Amino acid sequence: MYKHVFVAGTFDGLHAGHQAILVRACADGERVTVGLTSDEFVKKIKNYDLHSTHYEERRKTLELVKCCGFPDQQLSSTDKD
């Protein structure tokens, strides 16, 4: 088990794949931090605009997931690194 696990993503339309990543991260680490990509980054990298799931809405969705015990921390992520 790792002390700290970091996962990052867009988390637009939370689905089973996102759930699998978060569950695995929680199983592998004592502490989990999620990097949530900015709207600008999504538009640049994925080449599309998030019409109805802007950053703040995606952040709130992850906050609901936090009620289930993960992630421990959430960060804004603006680049690939």
Backbone bond lengths (Angstrom), bond angles and torsions (degrees), N, CA, C in turn:
res aa  C-N    CA-C-N  psi(-1)  N-CA   C-N-CA  omega(-1)  CA-C   N-CA-C  phi
1 M - - - 1.463 - - 1.527 108.68 -
2 Y 1.315 115.26 138.98 1.459 121.73 178.45 1.524 109.97 -89.07
3 K 1.301 115.58 153.44 1.467 120.99 177.77 1.530 110.14 -69.97
4 H 1.349 116.53 -45.88 1.459 121.37 -174.22 1.529 108.87 -139.11
5 V 1.329 117.08 127.74 1.459 123.05 178.76 1.523 108.05 -116.45
6 F 1.345 115.71 135.59 1.467 121.63 178.40 1.521 108.66 -119.36
7 V 1.325 117.00 128.85 1.466 122.54 172.98 1.521 107.81 -127.30
8 A 1.315 116.44 148.05 1.468 120.27 -179.86 1.515 109.47 -134.49
9 G 1.316 114.95 151.41 1.455 119.13 178.25 1.511 112.05 -179.00
10 T 1.315 113.85 178.57 1.455 121.51 178.67 1.532 110.19 -84.55
11 F 1.309 116.80 -38.94 1.462 123.32 179.93 1.529 111.08 53.21
12 D 1.330 114.08 45.87 1.466 121.08 176.65 1.524 107.86 -93.94
13 G 1.281 115.99 113.57 1.459 120.07 -175.63 1.519 109.34 73.19
14 L 1.306 116.87 70.96 1.461 122.66 -177.00 1.527 109.76 -49.77
15 H 1.343 116.90 125.56 1.463 121.25 -176.27 1.526 110.55 -136.95
16 A 1.325 116.44 -176.99 1.469 122.05 -175.78 1.524 112.54 -58.73
17 G 1.321 118.23 -33.46 1.461 121.03 177.54 1.522 111.64 -64.44
18 H 1.327 116.03 -42.47 1.465 120.25 176.39 1.534 109.66 -62.91
19 Q 1.315 115.80 -43.85 1.459 120.47 179.58 1.526 110.11 -58.52
20 A 1.320 116.97 -44.51 1.468 120.98 -178.66 1.527 111.22 -61.95
21 I 1.333 116.38 -41.21 1.469 120.60 179.22 1.527 110.33 -63.93
22 L 1.322 116.92 -45.78 1.467 120.81 -178.01 1.528 112.14 -68.19
23 V 1.324 116.82 -40.77 1.461 120.30 178.56 1.521 110.05 -64.05
24 R 1.337 116.94 -42.99 1.470 120.76 178.84 1.525 111.03 -64.00
25 A 1.324 116.59 -42.71 1.467 120.27 178.96 1.529 110.20 -60.28
26 C 1.322 116.73 -42.52 1.466 120.42 179.56 1.519 111.84 -67.11
27 A 1.316 116.51 -33.44 1.461 120.16 178.67 1.525 111.18 -72.16
28 D 1.335 116.18 -31.13 1.469 121.22 -175.48 1.522 114.53 -91.41
29 G 1.319 118.37 -14.55 1.456 119.80 -174.85 1.516 114.14 -134.49
30 E 1.308 114.12 151.73 1.463 119.52 175.86 1.526 110.63 -74.55
31 R 1.321 115.88 -29.80 1.466 122.62 -179.22 1.524 108.05 -135.83
32 V 1.341 116.99 137.16 1.460 121.79 -178.49 1.523 109.73 -122.73
33 T 1.329 115.18 129.66 1.463 121.34 174.38 1.526 107.78 -117.33
34 V 1.328 115.99 134.21 1.457 121.60 178.39 1.523 109.07 -110.93
35 G 1.335 116.45 126.88 1.458 122.46 173.59 1.520 107.75 -94.17
36 L 1.302 117.03 121.40 1.471 122.10 -178.94 1.517 108.43 -103.80
37 T 1.326 116.63 119.27 1.461 120.48 -175.89 1.523 111.94 -66.76
38 S 1.327 114.95 144.52 1.465 121.11 179.19 1.523 110.23 -73.43
39 D 1.325 116.45 159.76 1.463 121.19 176.46 1.528 111.14 -59.08
40 E 1.324 116.70 -39.58 1.463 121.31 -179.50 1.528 111.03 -63.43
41 F 1.325 116.48 -41.19 1.460 121.25 179.27 1.529 110.56 -65.28
42 V 1.324 116.95 -43.28 1.465 121.02 179.33 1.519 109.96 -60.20
43 K 1.318 116.54 -45.33 1.468 120.48 -179.17 1.524 110.37 -62.79
44 K 1.329 116.92 -39.99 1.463 121.68 -178.16 1.527 111.79 -71.16
45 I 1.311 118.24 -48.07 1.458 122.37 -174.32 1.527 113.36 -83.21
46 K 1.319 117.03 -46.56 1.462 120.38 -178.20 1.527 111.97 -87.50
47 N 1.321 115.66 -9.82 1.459 122.36 177.43 1.535 112.87 60.52
48 Y 1.324 115.75 37.25 1.456 118.98 171.49 1.515 110.11 -151.45
49 D 1.321 114.01 158.40 1.455 121.26 -179.51 1.522 108.77 -94.81
50 L 1.314 116.71 137.26 1.466 121.18 177.11 1.526 107.95 -82.47
51 H 1.301 117.06 90.16 1.454 121.94 -173.22 1.522 114.06 -57.83
52 S 1.321 117.41 -45.98 1.457 118.45 -174.81 1.526 113.12 -117.96
53 T 1.314 118.03 -4.43 1.458 120.15 -177.87 1.522 110.65 -121.46
54 H 1.310 114.91 65.76 1.452 119.97 178.95 1.527 110.31 -69.91
55 Y 1.317 116.01 168.70 1.464 123.12 -174.35 1.526 112.63 -47.29
56 E 1.295 117.27 -50.11 1.469 120.44 -174.89 1.529 111.24 -62.63
57 E 1.305 116.92 -39.75 1.471 120.30 178.25 1.526 110.63 -67.30
58 R 1.330 117.49 -41.14 1.468 120.99 177.82 1.524 110.78 -65.83
59 R 1.331 116.87 -36.71 1.469 121.33 177.68 1.532 110.33 -63.79
60 K 1.314 116.41 -42.79 1.466 120.54 179.83 1.529 111.01 -64.75
61 T 1.322 117.20 -36.96 1.460 120.97 177.20 1.521 110.21 -62.38
62 L 1.329 117.12 -42.85 1.462 120.30 178.01 1.527 111.35 -67.20
63 E 1.321 117.17 -29.82 1.465 120.16 175.60 1.534 110.30 -63.26
64 L 1.334 116.80 -37.42 1.467 120.00 176.96 1.526 110.33 -64.39
65 V 1.321 116.07 -40.04 1.464 120.84 178.15 1.523 109.51 -62.84
66 K 1.326 116.56 -34.33 1.464 121.09 179.86 1.532 111.33 -59.28
67 C 1.308 117.21 -31.16 1.463 120.93 177.83 1.535 111.48 -60.45
68 C 1.321 115.75 -22.29 1.470 120.89 179.38 1.523 111.44 -87.39
69 G 1.322 117.27 1.72 1.448 120.21 176.20 1.517 115.27 108.82
70 F 1.314 118.89 -0.17 1.452 120.76 176.57 1.516 109.83 -152.62
71 P 1.313 120.53 153.61 1.462 127.40 -4.95 1.525 111.04 -80.64
72 D 1.330 116.79 169.16 1.453 120.84 176.48 1.519 111.42 -76.96
73 Q 1.325 115.57 -31.07 1.467 120.90 -177.22 1.521 109.10 -145.81
74 Q 1.320 116.22 150.76 1.448 122.35 179.31 1.511 108.78 -130.62
75 L 1.334 117.10 132.22 1.459 122.36 -179.28 1.514 110.54 -125.27
76 S 1.318 116.29 155.82 1.456 121.15 171.15 1.521 107.61 -82.22
77 S 1.309 116.53 132.05 1.465 121.43 -179.16 1.515 107.92 -118.78
78 T 1.346 116.33 126.71 1.456 119.52 -174.86 1.531 113.68 -119.17
79 D 1.320 117.96 -1.81 1.449 118.72 176.37 1.523 110.54 -147.98
80 K 1.332 116.06 175.60 1.457 121.13 -175.01 1.508 113.07 -66.48
81 D 1.306 119.05 -25.88 1.461 121.06 -176.13 1.469 109.68 -85.91
